[in-house]
Amino acid sequence: MAKGFRGGGFGGGASGGMRQGDLMKQAQKMQQDMLKMQEELENRTYTATAGGGVVSATISGKRELTELIIDPEAVDPEDVEMLQDMIIAAVNAAIRDAEKTSAESMSKITGGMNFGF
C-alpha cells in the first residue's frame, strides 16, 4: 500500500461518499430532465415557409414531414424546378428550426455539456 494512502474513495473519508451520492442524484435528475425534454421536443411541430409563403412545410419533433401546403400560385408547369427548390428550402428550414430548438433546450439542462443532441 502506498505511503499515506487511507482509502475511503473520493475525498478520503465519509464526506467524500456523500458528495459522490449527491453527484449521482444530480446525474439521475439530469437524465430524467433530458428524457422529459426529449419527449416534449418529439411532440412539437415545426413549420417553415419558402417562396414568400407559397410553400409551407411542417415536420414533427421526430423530423418527419407531416404537412406540405403549396399555394396554387406556386405551381407553374413551365418551372417545376422552382417549386421543387421551394419545397426543399421549406423542409430544410423546418428541420434546422427543430435541431436548433432541440440543442438549445438540451443545453439548458446539461449546462452546455454536449451529449450529441
Secondary structure, 3 states (H helix, E strand, C coil): CCCCCCCCCHHHCHHHHHHHHHHHHHHHHHHHHHHHHHHHHHCCEEEEEEHHHCEEEEEECCCCEEEEEECHHHCCCCCHHHHHHHHHHHHHHHHHHHHHHHHHHHHHHHCCCCCCC
